[in-house]
Amino acid sequence: MNLPEFKKRIISVQQAQAITNLFLSDYMPDRFTADQPHLTQTGDVWEVPIILTYPRIGSLGQVGTVLVSTEIEKVIDHTPFEEMKQAGQELYKTHSDAIQAHFL
């Protein structure tokens, strides 16, 4: 019986999340952060959800994704920044009363 060959992952789930957060810090406001990465079906890419989050409130929802290689510290692809910002603005509008209540 031939077993499928599995590539060794050099980049851990924690590293994928850290790589994504570093990448986001260069291009996005501070409320956008990496959530828990998971492997794609091919197993050679980490798919990292990007969420909008606020202190004492937590995650308001997902705004996009970043794809990170499992073999090298490299972002392969991502949701366009403007698209993530627009999704973040919509989430902010939806939750603005709760956000304002925590900061008054």
N, C-alpha and C positions, 0 to 999 in steps of 0.2 A: 504494500500500500504506500503510495506517495503522499506525503504530508505537504501542505502548502509551506512555502518558504516565507519566513517572517523577517522583515528588515529590522535590524537593531535600531531602536530609537535612541538617539544621542541627546535630543532635547526633551526634557521631562515636561510634565504638565505644568509644574510650577515655573519652569524656565519660559515656557510658551506664554504664560500669563505675564511674566515680568518683561519679556521682549515686547509684548503688545502694549503694556503700560508705558514703557519707555518710548515706543513709537508714537503712541497717542500724545504723550507729553510734549512732543515737538510740534504737533499740529492742531490739537484740540483743547478746549477749555478744561479746567480741572474736574468738572462734574462727570466727565466721560471716563469710564474705566473698564478694564477687562473683567469679564465674569469667568466662570469655570470652563476651561477648554475641553473639547472632546475630539477624538479622532474622526476623520472622514472615513467613508467606506473603503477607500484604498489603503488607509492606514499610514500614509506617508505625509499627511498634513494635519496639523492641529487647527481646528476651527474654533475661534475664540469669539464668543458673543461680546458685543460692546453694549454696556448699559449706561443709563443716566441715573446717577445716584446723588442723594443729599444726606448730610449728617443727620442723625436722629430720625430720619425718615426711611432711608434705605433705597433700594432700587425702585425707580419709577417705571422701568421697562427697557426692552432691548431697542437699540437704535441702528445696529449694523453688525458686521462681523469683520474679523481680520483672520487671514490664513497665514499660518507660520509653518515653515518646514520642520519636520521631525529630525532632520539630519544636520542642519546648519542653522545658526542664529540669523534667520532671514524671514522678513515679511514677504510673502509671495503675492498677496492680493488683499484688497480691503474694499469695503463699501466706501464710495466717494465721501470726502469730508463734508461737503455741503449737504449731501443727503442725510448724513448722521446728525448734522446740526439742525436741519429742518425737522427731523423726527424728534430730536430733543426739545425743540421749541413747542411742538405739538404736545408732547408729554408734559412739559412745564405748564402749558395752558390748561390741560386737563386736571392737573394736580395743584394749581396755583394757590387755591385756598389753604390746602394742607401745608404747603411750603411756607406761605406767609405766616400762618399760625405759629409755626415753630420758631420763627425769627423775630417775632414781635416782643 
